[in-house]
Amino acid sequence: MMNRTRGPIPPVILLVFILCQVGLHYRFPLATLIPPPWNWFGAALIAVGILVIAGPAIAFMRARTTIRPFHDSSALVRTGLYACTRNPMYVGMAGILVGVAVLTGSLSPFLMPVLFVPVMNRRVIRHEEEMLAERFGDEYLEYRGRVPRWLGLRA
């Protein structure tokens, strides 16, 4: 199995974004959008995000393929949430970021989920898709043509 590391792995990127959210909340809150107790809805969004990540992770284990980005996959998983989006784990991470923003209740942390999508597209997904196209050829290209990268967004 070949490691083609291209930069920080997605969990590290997620952690950096969460730390930025907390920093923005405490240093530059701008405005309170979601006051207590309504901000606790963010905890539910975080839990849903974690569950959205867990399902595909289990699917990778069942398919006996790597979950590690930039490592060669041995199987192309296309079932479950992968039938709705090519990147359900990253959708779950975006959901966690929205949950953290809601939990803080302030405006500035909402910047991070908006930035997360283009950062992931450029730093991670583009490279993963190149590797998958190289490894699985037409099978992956057909899947990519049928299933959006993000929910409802063709790319």
C-alpha positions as CSV (number, residue, x, y, z in Angstrom):
1,M,0.0,0.0,0.0
2,M,1.5,3.3,-1.0
3,N,1.3,6.4,1.2
4,R,0.9,9.6,-0.9
5,T,0.7,12.1,1.9
6,R,-0.3,15.6,0.7
7,G,-0.7,17.5,3.9
8,P,-2.6,17.3,7.2
9,I,-5.1,14.5,7.5
10,P,-8.8,15.4,7.7
11,P,-9.1,14.8,11.5
12,V,-6.3,17.3,12.1
13,I,-7.9,19.8,9.7
14,L,-11.1,19.4,11.6
15,L,-9.4,19.9,15.0
16,V,-7.7,23.1,13.7
17,F,-11.0,24.4,12.4
18,I,-12.6,23.7,15.8
19,L,-9.8,25.5,17.6
20,C,-10.2,28.5,15.2
21,Q,-13.9,28.5,16.0
22,V,-13.3,28.6,19.7
23,G,-10.7,31.4,19.2
24,L,-13.1,33.4,17.0
25,H,-15.8,33.0,19.6
26,Y,-13.8,34.3,22.5
27,R,-11.7,37.0,20.6
28,F,-14.2,38.2,17.9
29,P,-17.7,37.0,18.7
30,L,-19.2,39.8,16.6
31,A,-22.9,39.1,17.6
32,T,-24.9,36.5,19.5
33,L,-27.0,34.6,17.0
34,I,-28.2,31.8,19.1
35,P,-28.7,32.5,22.8
36,P,-28.9,29.9,25.5
37,P,-30.6,27.5,25.9
38,W,-31.1,27.2,22.1
39,N,-27.4,27.0,21.5
40,W,-27.4,23.6,23.0
41,F,-29.0,22.3,19.8
42,G,-25.4,22.5,18.6
43,A,-24.5,19.5,20.7
44,A,-27.1,17.4,18.8
45,L,-25.6,18.6,15.5
46,I,-22.2,17.5,16.7
47,A,-23.6,14.1,17.7
48,V,-25.2,13.7,14.3
49,G,-21.9,14.6,12.6
50,I,-20.1,12.0,14.6
51,L,-22.7,9.4,13.6
52,V,-22.4,10.4,10.0
53,I,-18.7,9.8,10.2
54,A,-19.0,6.5,12.0
55,G,-21.3,4.8,9.5
56,P,-18.9,5.2,6.5
57,A,-15.9,4.3,8.7
58,I,-17.6,1.0,9.5
59,A,-18.3,0.5,5.8
60,F,-14.6,0.9,5.1
61,M,-13.8,-1.7,7.7
62,R,-16.3,-4.1,6.3
63,A,-14.9,-3.7,2.8
64,R,-11.4,-4.2,4.3
65,T,-10.1,-1.0,2.7
66,T,-8.1,1.8,4.3
67,I,-9.8,4.8,5.9
68,R,-6.5,6.7,5.8
69,P,-6.4,9.5,3.3
70,F,-3.7,9.4,0.6
71,H,-3.3,5.6,1.0
72,D,-4.2,3.3,-1.8
73,S,-7.7,1.8,-1.4
74,S,-8.4,-1.8,-2.0
75,A,-12.2,-1.4,-2.5
76,L,-14.5,1.3,-3.8
77,V,-17.3,1.8,-1.3
78,R,-20.5,3.0,-3.0
79,T,-23.3,1.9,-0.6
80,G,-24.9,3.5,2.4
81,L,-24.2,7.2,2.7
82,Y,-21.8,6.8,-0.2
83,A,-24.8,6.5,-2.5
84,C,-25.8,10.1,-1.5
85,T,-22.4,11.8,-1.3
86,R,-18.9,10.8,-2.3
87,N,-17.6,12.3,1.0
88,P,-19.9,11.4,3.8
89,M,-17.2,11.6,6.4
90,Y,-16.3,15.1,5.4
91,V,-20.0,16.0,5.4
92,G,-20.1,14.7,9.0
93,M,-17.1,16.9,9.8
94,A,-18.8,19.9,8.3
95,G,-21.8,19.1,10.4
96,I,-19.6,19.0,13.5
97,L,-18.3,22.5,12.6
98,V,-21.9,23.8,12.2
99,G,-22.7,22.2,15.6
100,V,-19.7,23.9,17.3
101,A,-20.8,27.2,15.7
102,V,-24.3,26.8,17.0
103,L,-23.0,25.8,20.4
104,T,-20.9,28.9,20.7
105,G,-24.0,30.9,19.7
106,S,-21.9,33.7,18.2
107,L,-21.5,34.8,14.5
108,S,-17.8,34.5,13.8
109,P,-17.5,30.7,14.3
110,F,-19.9,30.2,11.4
111,L,-17.0,31.3,9.1
112,M,-15.2,28.0,9.6
113,P,-17.8,25.6,8.2
114,V,-18.0,27.9,5.1
115,L,-14.2,27.7,4.7
116,F,-14.0,24.0,5.4
117,V,-15.6,23.0,2.1
118,P,-13.1,24.7,-0.2
119,V,-10.2,23.7,2.0
120,M,-11.2,20.1,1.9
121,N,-11.9,20.2,-1.9
122,R,-8.4,21.6,-2.6
123,R,-6.2,20.0,0.1
124,V,-7.7,16.5,0.4
125,I,-10.6,15.6,-1.9
126,R,-8.9,16.5,-5.2
127,H,-6.0,14.3,-4.4
128,E,-8.2,11.4,-3.1
129,E,-10.3,11.6,-6.3
130,E,-7.1,11.5,-8.5
131,M,-6.0,8.4,-6.6
132,L,-9.4,6.7,-6.9
133,A,-9.6,7.4,-10.6
134,E,-6.2,6.0,-11.1
135,R,-6.9,2.9,-9.0
136,F,-10.5,2.1,-10.1
137,G,-10.7,3.8,-13.6
138,D,-14.1,3.7,-15.3
139,E,-15.8,2.2,-12.2
140,Y,-14.9,5.3,-10.2
141,L,-15.6,7.7,-13.1
142,E,-19.1,6.3,-13.4
143,Y,-19.6,6.7,-9.6
144,R,-18.2,10.2,-9.6
145,G,-20.6,11.2,-12.5
146,R,-23.6,9.8,-10.6
147,V,-23.0,10.9,-7.0
148,P,-22.3,14.4,-5.9
149,R,-19.1,15.3,-4.0
150,W,-21.0,17.1,-1.3
151,L,-24.7,16.7,-0.6
152,G,-26.6,18.1,-3.6
153,L,-23.5,19.8,-5.1
154,R,-22.0,18.5,-8.3
155,A,-18.2,18.8,-8.6
